[in-house]
Structures are given as C-alpha cells and as structure tokens.
Amino acid sequence: MTAKRVRIIGAGKAGGSFALALQQAQWTVDLVSHEQFAQSENASTATGVRLVTAEQADLVLICVPDPVVAHVASLMVVDESVVVAHCAGSLGLEVLAPAVRTASIHPLIALATPQTGAQALQGAWFAVSGDPLASSVVAALGGRAMQVADADRVRYHAAAVLASNHLVALLAQVDAIATDLGVPLEAFLDLSRATLDNVSKLGPRAALTGPVSRGDWSTVMRHLQELAPPERHAYFSLALRAAALVDELPSEAEMHQLEQALEAK
C-alpha cells in the first residue's frame, strides 16, 4: 500500500513545492520550516518537531540547503519504520545517518516558487536512490524515476547545474546585449527554444549551427571585439567547447588572434 503521510522539513522553494504537489496528490502533509526545526534544537523532542513516529508519518523529506542536511538528519528521532529522505541532488544517503531507512528524491526541474514548482513536479524526472518509497513519491506525482548511485551524485548534479543554472546565467548575458540593442529578449528565447528542440531530436553535435560549426573563426573574433570585456571569456569558453564538439578547433595562428581579441581593452 502506498504511503500517504509525509513530514517536510524546510518550507522554502523545494519544500513548499513538494508540500503543494503532494497535497494535490492526496497525501497528508505536515510542513515544518527550517526555522521551526532550528528553534526546537534547544527544546525537548516532546514538541514533536524532531520526533517522528510511525503513527505520524511514513516519510520525512528534508528540503533544506545541502550543507545542513546532515545536521538536520542527525537531530531527527524517528521510528525504524519511517523513511528519511532528502531532495539534494549532490548528496548521497550517508548524510541521513542515523536513520535506518533512507532515500534520496531529487527533482530534475527548477523550483522557482512553491506554486510554479508544484506544477513543475507533476510528470518531472527524478533522480532516486535508497528505499523503494522514493519511487512511490515519484509515482504519486506522475513522474519518471531514474536511479543515480551515490558515487555519481556530484557529477549528476554538476550536469543539472549546467542545464539549468548556467543556462539562466547565459540567457542573462543575452538579455544584457539585447537590452543594449533595443531588441526584445523574447526574440532570442524563441531561438533558444528551437535549439533545445533540435538537440532533443538530433543530439548536440548535429544540432550545432553557427560560425564555429563551420570553422569560421574570423566571425568569432569580430564577436569578441564587439563584446564588452566582462562578457568575452564566457563567450570564448563556450565557443571552444562547441568547436570541440564538431572537431573545428582554431589553428595556432587563429588562436593567437582570438586571444589578442579576448584581452583587448
């Protein structure tokens, strides 16, 4: 029988998103903020914040910043039948000691707000490990579970950061240039959406277009000359990464010219 009682520790973007989404999935949700939990450290576990019995919940889901997951888990007093899980992408199960039943449930989506996050959790991809109850949570949200071993968690999380956080930073750079030109960001976002569709259909190598895909380093050099100095290094690093993808790296002479453009005042 699928468990339907969860206590969530952490009422931020992730905790709030899971709380709303699981409530919509007919789970009984007890949401405890990190502040409430921290205040209980100096109080008796009789407050019920740190004490979790099988009668109270089947699952405790820790949704606090990665560096404090282990500290929160170490203060939990739970029955052996209660599963303790976290939603941190970069951490393994060892941080959940001394709990007996442990799991990890990391949603591979961006949780910007509890409201939009709850919607995004529906049907999302989740990296899971540990107790089978993790897969039950994913199933309740109509999601897709993929097993990621503890030893691979940091690399997996790095890929997630590249796919989401660094993409936002890249689009912020696009926005800065677009604003200076008086061109709407939405015009470039349509280009980004079409490119993502091409990557999905064709794979990264076949989806690559533009000057680097043709070995046109003279155009790249002119880009560098026009970009503001703080914007050049990110552009050039990505240009070289794209070039490696299609075996179009610049010649020694071209690299020298590019480096000069990169460092020009």
Secondary structure, DSSP 8 states (H G I E B T S, - for coil): ----EEEEE--SHHHHHHHHHHHHTT-EEEEE-HHHHHHGGGS-GGGSSSEE-TTT-SEEEE-S-GGGHHHHHHH-EE-TTSEEEE--SS--GGGGTT-SEEEEEEESS---SHHHHHHHHTT-EEEEEESTHHHHHHHHTT-EEEE--GGGHHHHHHHHHHHTHHHHHHHHHHHHHHHHHT--HHHHHHHHHHHHHHHHHH-HHHH--STGGGT-HHHHHHHHHHS-HHHHHHHHHHHHHHHHHTT----HHHHHHHHHHHH--
